[in-house]
């Protein structure tokens, strides 16, 4: 069960048989936001990793959708670290949503890797960062 508290915060029932935790790991720039609208996003900085904690005693099947954009056309894959790469999805500008094939995570900790073979691009405007994909939302859903 999930109850949204704010546009960016929700309460979840950790006793649910489909509960898992997802937290950003390496490969992300700091979160950015627009105070007037509340919009939030994070840029990738190379291979972007998401740590998945599956506290269940059984594997869980997940599907993921990424809402975002890139200043250049990019191929994206989302894989379980150490596993086979998924078929690439294309993202560019304007903002769009790309969906990745389902995959299974075992009990315990796993790492998802969001990867693009295209080189990072300079942010410009005096910003020294090298940027990949602007991720507005990475939705991770457990299939029941």
C-alpha positions in Angstrom: 0.0 0.0 0.0 1.2 3.5 -0.8 0.0 6.9 0.3 1.4 10.1 -1.3 2.2 12.7 1.3 3.7 15.3 -1.1 4.5 15.2 -4.8 7.9 13.7 -3.9 7.2 11.8 -0.7 5.1 8.8 0.0 4.3 6.4 2.9 4.6 2.7 2.0 3.8 -0.5 3.9 7.1 -2.2 4.5 5.2 -5.4 5.4 3.9 -5.7 1.9 5.1 -8.9 0.1 6.1 -6.6 -2.9 8.1 -4.0 -0.9 11.6 -3.1 -1.9 14.0 -0.2 -1.4 15.7 1.7 -4.3 18.4 4.4 -3.6 20.7 6.2 -6.0 24.3 5.1 -5.9 27.3 6.1 -8.0 27.0 8.0 -11.3 24.5 10.7 -10.5 24.9 14.5 -10.1 23.2 16.1 -7.1 19.4 16.6 -7.3 18.3 19.9 -8.8 15.0 21.7 -8.6 13.0 24.8 -9.7 11.7 26.4 -6.5 8.8 28.2 -8.3 7.4 24.9 -9.7 8.8 22.2 -7.4 10.1 20.3 -10.4 13.1 18.1 -9.6 15.6 16.1 -11.6 19.0 14.5 -11.6 21.6 14.2 -14.3 23.5 11.1 -14.9 27.3 11.3 -14.9 28.3 8.2 -16.8 26.9 4.8 -15.7 24.2 5.7 -13.2 23.6 3.0 -10.5 20.5 2.4 -8.3 20.9 0.1 -5.3 17.9 -2.3 -4.9 17.3 -3.9 -1.6 14.8 -6.8 -1.8 14.0 -7.8 1.8 11.7 -10.6 0.6 12.7 -14.3 0.8 11.9 -14.7 -2.9 12.9 -13.0 -6.2 10.8 -10.0 -7.4 10.1 -9.2 -11.0 10.5 -5.5 -11.8 9.6 -3.2 -14.7 11.1 0.3 -14.9 10.2 3.4 -16.8 12.4 6.5 -17.1 10.9 9.9 -17.8 13.6 12.4 -18.9 15.5 13.8 -21.8 19.0 14.4 -23.2 20.5 17.2 -25.2 21.8 14.6 -27.7 20.1 11.4 -28.9 21.2 8.6 -26.6 20.7 4.8 -26.5 19.9 3.7 -22.9 20.1 0.3 -21.3 19.0 -0.7 -17.8 20.6 -3.9 -16.6 21.1 -5.8 -13.4 24.8 -5.4 -12.6 26.6 -8.5 -13.9 23.6 -9.6 -16.0 22.9 -9.3 -19.7 22.2 -5.9 -21.2 18.7 -5.1 -22.2 17.7 -3.9 -25.6 18.6 -0.2 -25.9 15.9 2.5 -25.7 16.3 5.8 -27.5 15.9 9.1 -25.7 16.6 12.7 -26.7 14.7 16.0 -26.7 11.9 16.8 -25.9 11.2 14.9 -22.7 9.8 11.5 -23.1 9.2 8.2 -21.2 11.1 5.0 -22.1 10.1 1.6 -20.7 12.5 -1.2 -20.1 11.8 -4.9 -20.3 11.0 -6.8 -17.0 13.8 -8.4 -15.1 14.1 -10.3 -11.8 16.1 -9.3 -8.7 17.0 -11.9 -6.1 16.6 -11.5 -2.4 19.1 -9.2 -0.8 21.0 -6.4 -2.5 21.3 -5.8 -6.3 22.5 -2.9 -8.4 20.7 -1.6 -11.5 22.9 0.2 -14.0 21.6 2.8 -16.4 24.1 3.1 -19.3 24.5 5.0 -22.5 27.3 4.3 -25.0 27.3 7.9 -26.2 29.9 10.2 -24.6 28.8 12.7 -21.9 28.4 16.3 -23.1 29.5 19.5 -21.4 26.8 21.3 -19.5 28.0 24.7 -20.8 27.3 28.2 -19.5 30.2 28.1 -17.0 29.0 24.8 -15.5 32.0 22.4 -15.5 29.9 19.2 -15.3 29.7 16.5 -18.0 26.1 15.4 -18.5 24.3 12.3 -19.7 20.5 12.0 -19.3 18.3 14.3 -17.3 16.1 11.9 -15.2 12.9 13.5 -14.0 11.5 10.2 -12.8 12.7 6.6 -12.6 9.6 4.5 -11.8 10.3 1.0 -10.5 7.3 -1.3 -10.2 7.1 -4.8 -8.8 4.9 -7.1 -10.9 2.4 -9.0 -8.8 
